[in-house]
Amino acid sequence: MTRIDRYLLATYLRTLLICFCSLAGIFVVFHAFNNMEELAEYARRQGSFVNAFVGYYGPFLLAIFDATNAILAVFALVFSVAVLKRNGEMTALLAAGLSHGRILRPMLIAAVIVIIVAVFNRELCMPNWKDQLGTKAQDLTGQVQRALKPCYDRMTGIQFHGRGVIVVRKEIVAPALMIRSEIPGFGTQIVGEQAVWTDASDQHPGGYLVSSVTQPENVDTIPSAGFGGRQFVLTRADHPWLEPGQCFVVSNIEFEHLVSGADTDRLSSTLQLVRNIQNPSVYSGPDAEVMLHTRIVRPWLDISLVLLGLPLVVTRGDKNLFVVAGWGLGLIAMFFFVKTLFNGLGSSETLISPAMGAWGPILVFAPMGYSRWKAADRT
């Protein structure tokens, strides 16, 4: 790496950092201003405003980076070259015999590294912060009751309802579990005061421990029941580890599905997304297939978007940053319009399959991006 390469790389990374800090700063300032009382109360409980602020907004910065990494990479490239042109440095580099492709190479390598970092963030970091990313400022401690997203267990025929959920305790408040299948002795629903998600153990599979059951009455005397050779509702009559008034509902629908709903897939890693789609208890429509394929395609789409921005820095002579930003916004709007159109058609299975809904944009933009790169390399 030559001194010029290091200079260009430093210019690009500095511009990228400024763009990200500006975007993240706008979000944090507006959000904190609108929720100052809740943040102040949370800071008093934490004992430090800095710890509370970082603990709450840190995960949101990961989400902002995930949503905007490709856009930031494009704008950092466009703004960096615009600054070089405005200062006359681009002219000097071209006069020295360097092609546009050679000048842009360290910046493009840095852009690819940014996209790779975004992949690690999406797969390793964000899934660990699901609860925090779904937390509103009014529920910073996780103790406030949230709305429950009804979910139907396709394997057991039980639909989960309730007054709400408390995230920190993985608890359903006032659960009303509607029984849509033939489970002898339990009627049409199981009603209790609370239901707590419990991981699988030697005594039982994963599921929900329902306490203070009021319906059906005398639940302790009802034998455990199910169908297909499996028991899905366990009672004290057959399982003495249960306390009086308790029953255990076996389910593969984990607590996060009742809290996040569709966001569960969006915030999951690719492996978790595959497991969710393969989960026999959860309905996964065409939109889940589109999301899975999009995870695979997205890094290549992001790289294509960066390459599509090369004409803005190679062929256009504008030195005004506002004009350059306008052309960049137009390019990004076109890119996401086509991407959203393909995803929408794939999710509804209109004209194209879910897989094509995710792979269609890369088939459109990858050749265009490659041709832009070859043209810039020759210029």
PECOR-V765373 format. One record per residue. N is the residue number from 1. SS is DSSP state (h for helix, s for strand, l for the rest). PHI is phi in whole degrees, -180 to 180 (none if undefined). OMEGA is omega in whole degrees, 0 to 359 (none if undefined). Layout:
n = (N/N)
ss = (SS/SS)
phi = (PHI/PHI)
omega = (OMEGA/OMEGA)
This chain:
n = (1/2/3/4/5/6/7/8/9/10/11/12/13/14/15/16/17/18/19/20/21/22/23/24/25/26/27/28/29/30/31/32/33/34/35/36/37/38/39/40/41/42/43/44/45/46/47/48/49/50/51/52/53/54/55/56/57/58/59/60/61/62/63/64/65/66/67/68/69/70/71/72/73/74/75/76/77/78/79/80/81/82/83/84/85/86/87/88/89/90/91/92/93/94/95/96/97/98/99/100/101/102/103/104/105/106/107/108/109/110/111/112/113/114/115/116/117/118/119/120/121/122/123/124/125/126/127/128/129/130/131/132/133/134/135/136/137/138/139/140/141/142/143/144/145/146/147/148/149/150/151/152/153/154/155/156/157/158/159/160/161/162/163/164/165/166/167/168/169/170/171/172/173/174/175/176/177/178/179/180/181/182/183/184/185/186/187/188/189/190/191/192/193/194/195/196/197/198/199/200/201/202/203/204/205/206/207/208/209/210/211/212/213/214/215/216/217/218/219/220/221/222/223/224/225/226/227/228/229/230/231/232/233/234/235/236/237/238/239/240/241/242/243/244/245/246/247/248/249/250/251/252/253/254/255/256/257/258/259/260/261/262/263/264/265/266/267/268/269/270/271/272/273/274/275/276/277/278/279/280/281/282/283/284/285/286/287/288/289/290/291/292/293/294/295/296/297/298/299/300/301/302/303/304/305/306/307/308/309/310/311/312/313/314/315/316/317/318/319/320/321/322/323/324/325/326/327/328/329/330/331/332/333/334/335/336/337/338/339/340/341/342/343/344/345/346/347/348/349/350/351/352/353/354/355/356/357/358/359/360/361/362/363/364/365/366/367/368/369/370/371/372/373/374/375/376/377/378/379)
ss = (l/l/h/h/h/h/h/h/h/h/h/h/h/h/h/h/h/h/h/h/h/h/h/h/h/h/h/h/h/h/h/h/h/h/l/h/h/h/h/h/h/h/h/h/h/h/l/l/h/h/h/h/h/h/h/h/h/h/h/h/h/h/h/h/h/h/h/h/h/h/h/h/h/h/h/h/h/h/h/h/h/h/h/h/h/h/l/l/h/h/h/h/h/h/h/l/l/l/l/h/h/h/h/h/h/h/h/h/h/h/h/h/h/h/h/h/h/h/h/h/h/h/h/h/h/h/h/h/h/h/h/h/h/l/l/l/h/h/h/l/l/l/l/l/l/s/l/l/l/l/s/s/s/l/l/l/l/s/s/s/s/l/l/s/s/s/h/h/h/l/s/s/s/l/l/s/s/s/s/l/l/l/l/l/l/l/l/l/s/s/s/l/l/s/s/s/s/s/l/l/l/l/l/l/l/l/s/s/s/s/s/l/l/l/s/l/l/l/h/h/h/l/l/l/s/s/s/l/l/s/s/s/s/s/s/l/l/l/l/l/l/l/l/l/l/l/s/s/s/s/l/l/l/l/h/h/h/h/h/h/l/l/h/h/h/h/l/l/l/h/h/h/h/h/h/h/h/h/l/l/l/l/l/l/l/h/h/h/h/h/h/h/h/h/h/h/h/h/h/h/h/h/h/h/h/h/h/h/l/h/h/h/h/h/l/l/l/l/l/l/h/h/h/h/h/h/h/h/h/h/h/h/h/h/h/h/h/h/h/h/h/h/h/h/h/h/h/l/l/l/l/l/l/h/h/h/h/h/h/h/h/h/h/h/h/h/h/h/h/h/h/h/h/h/h/h/h/h/l)
phi = (none/-83/-64/-64/-61/-64/-66/-65/-65/-65/-62/-66/-65/-65/-66/-61/-65/-64/-62/-67/-63/-65/-67/-66/-64/-61/-63/-65/-63/-66/-67/-66/-63/-80/-130/-65/-65/-65/-66/-65/-66/-65/-66/-63/-71/-80/87/-154/-68/-64/-62/-66/-66/-67/-64/-86/-89/-56/-61/-69/-66/-62/-67/-64/-63/-63/-77/-122/-59/-68/-64/-63/-63/-68/-67/-63/-66/-64/-68/-63/-69/-62/-67/-61/-68/-65/-87/79/-73/-64/-62/-65/-67/-67/-67/-79/99/-84/-83/-58/-62/-69/-68/-82/-57/-62/-68/-68/-62/-64/-64/-65/-63/-61/-67/-67/-61/-63/-64/-64/-62/-70/-93/-113/-92/-61/-59/-80/-120/-58/-63/-66/-70/-96/-91/-87/-63/-75/-134/-68/-88/78/-93/-76/-72/-104/-71/-93/-92/-54/-142/-103/-88/-71/-82/-101/76/-110/-107/-91/-130/175/-69/174/-134/-117/-66/-62/-102/50/-121/-95/-88/50/-67/-131/-95/-80/-97/-99/-121/-91/-115/-57/90/-112/67/-104/-161/-118/-121/-150/-85/-157/-138/-116/-66/-131/-68/-63/-142/-67/-88/-160/-76/-68/170/-120/-91/-94/-112/53/-69/-107/-145/-75/-71/53/-62/-68/-95/-86/-66/-58/-142/179/-159/66/80/-126/-99/-110/-125/-100/-126/-68/-62/-115/-131/-65/-70/-76/-87/-56/82/-112/-145/-122/-103/-75/-160/-93/-83/-75/-61/-63/-67/-80/-97/-97/62/-65/-66/-58/-70/-64/-96/-88/-74/-63/-64/-65/-64/-62/-64/-64/-68/-81/-65/-69/-86/-108/-79/-121/-86/-60/-64/-68/-66/-61/-64/-64/-65/-64/-59/-72/-83/-55/-58/-71/-65/-64/-65/-62/-63/-62/-67/-65/-81/-62/-58/-67/-106/-103/-94/-83/-99/-67/-107/-75/-64/-69/-67/-63/-63/-63/-65/-65/-63/-63/-62/-66/-62/-63/-60/-74/-65/-65/-63/-65/-63/-63/-62/-65/-65/-70/-67/-94/54/-97/74/-130/-81/-57/-63/-68/-62/-90/-86/-56/-60/-69/-68/-84/-91/-61/-62/-64/-65/-65/-65/-66/-67/-65/-66/-68/-68/-90/-81)
omega = (182/179/178/178/179/179/179/179/178/178/181/182/178/178/178/180/179/180/181/180/179/181/180/180/178/180/184/182/181/181/180/179/181/183/185/182/180/179/179/179/178/179/177/179/180/181/181/179/181/179/179/182/180/181/181/186/178/178/180/175/175/180/178/178/179/184/190/187/180/179/178/180/179/183/177/178/182/182/180/180/178/178/178/179/183/180/180/182/178/179/180/180/178/179/178/177/179/175/176/180/179/180/185/187/180/178/180/177/178/179/178/178/177/180/177/177/178/177/178/177/182/186/187/186/186/178/179/183/182/183/181/181/177/183/174/182/180/183/183/180/182/184/182/181/178/177/177/177/183/183/182/178/184/183/183/183/180/179/186/172/177/180/180/180/173/193/188/180/184/189/170/179/180/182/172/185/182/183/181/182/181/175/188/173/185/176/186/181/174/183/178/179/179/175/185/177/181/180/181/178/178/183/185/172/177/180/186/177/183/182/179/182/177/177/4/179/180/184/182/182/182/179/173/188/177/177/180/179/180/176/181/176/183/181/181/181/181/185/185/178/175/177/179/180/180/167/183/181/180/181/173/177/183/188/183/177/180/182/189/182/181/179/178/179/183/183/181/172/181/179/177/178/177/179/178/179/180/180/183/182/188/176/178/182/179/180/177/177/178/181/179/179/179/177/181/186/193/179/180/175/180/177/178/179/178/180/178/180/182/178/180/183/184/188/182/182/183/175/179/184/181/177/179/179/178/177/178/177/177/178/182/178/178/181/184/174/179/180/180/179/179/181/179/178/179/180/179/183/177/177/183/180/176/179/179/177/178/184/180/181/180/177/179/191/182/177/179/179/180/179/178/179/179/178/180/182/181/186/none)
